[in-house]
Amino acid sequence: MQELIDRLTTQAGLSPDQAHKAIEAITGFVKEKFPMLGGAVDQMFKSDGSSNTGTGGGAGLGSGLGGFGGFGQ
C-alpha cells in the first residue's frame, strides 16, 4: 500500500495522510458496491506491508483482481 500512497502524493499532490484517507474511502466504496470482492480488496490493501502493489512477483493491486474490469492485464 505504501507504493500507492507514494504515487498519490507525487502524482496527485496529496499529503500522505490524505492519500491514506483516499485509499480507505475507495476501498470502502468498492467493498460496499461489490461485496464479493471484499476479501480481495482487504488482501490488496493490507497496510502491514505484506501485500505487493504491483512490482515483483505477488498478488499486487492489478494481479489481485485477475483482469477484472481491465485491471491486472
C-alpha positions in Angstrom: 0.0 0.0 0.0 2.9 2.3 0.6 3.7 2.4 -3.1 0.2 3.6 -3.8 0.4 6.2 -1.1 3.7 7.4 -2.7 2.1 7.6 -6.1 -0.8 9.6 -4.8 1.5 12.0 -3.0 3.7 12.6 -6.1 1.1 12.4 -8.9 -2.0 13.9 -7.2 -0.2 16.2 -4.8 -1.9 14.7 -1.7 -0.2 14.6 1.6 0.5 11.0 2.9 -2.5 11.4 5.3 -4.8 12.5 2.6 -3.6 9.6 0.3 -4.3 7.1 3.1 -7.8 8.5 3.7 -8.4 8.4 -0.1 -7.4 4.7 -0.2 -9.7 4.0 2.8 -12.6 5.8 1.0 -12.0 3.9 -2.2 -11.7 0.5 -0.6 -14.9 1.1 1.4 -16.7 2.1 -1.7 -15.6 -0.9 -3.7 -16.5 -3.3 -0.8 -19.9 -1.7 -0.4 -20.7 -1.8 -4.2 -19.0 -5.2 -4.9 -19.2 -7.2 -1.6 -18.0 -10.3 -3.4 -14.6 -8.5 -3.8 -14.3 -7.6 -0.1 -11.7 -10.2 0.7 -9.7 -9.4 -2.3 -9.8 -5.7 -1.6 -8.7 -6.3 2.0 -5.8 -8.5 0.8 -4.7 -6.0 -1.8 -4.6 -3.0 0.5 -3.1 -4.5 3.6 -1.3 -1.8 5.4 1.2 -4.1 7.2 3.5 -4.2 4.1 2.8 -7.8 3.3 0.8 -7.1 0.1 2.7 -6.3 -3.0 1.2 -3.4 -5.0 2.3 -4.3 -8.5 6.1 -4.7 -8.7 7.9 -8.0 -8.5 6.0 -11.3 -8.0 2.9 -11.5 -6.0 -0.7 -10.6 -5.7 -0.4 -6.9 -6.3 -3.0 -4.3 -7.0 -3.7 -5.4 -10.5 -2.9 -9.1 -10.3 -5.2 -9.5 -7.3 -8.1 -8.6 -9.5 -7.1 -11.2 -12.1 -8.1 -8.9 -15.0 -11.4 -7.8 -13.5 -12.6 -4.8 -15.3 -9.3 -4.3 -17.2 -7.2 -4.4 -14.0 -4.2 -6.7 -13.9 -3.9 -7.0 -17.6 
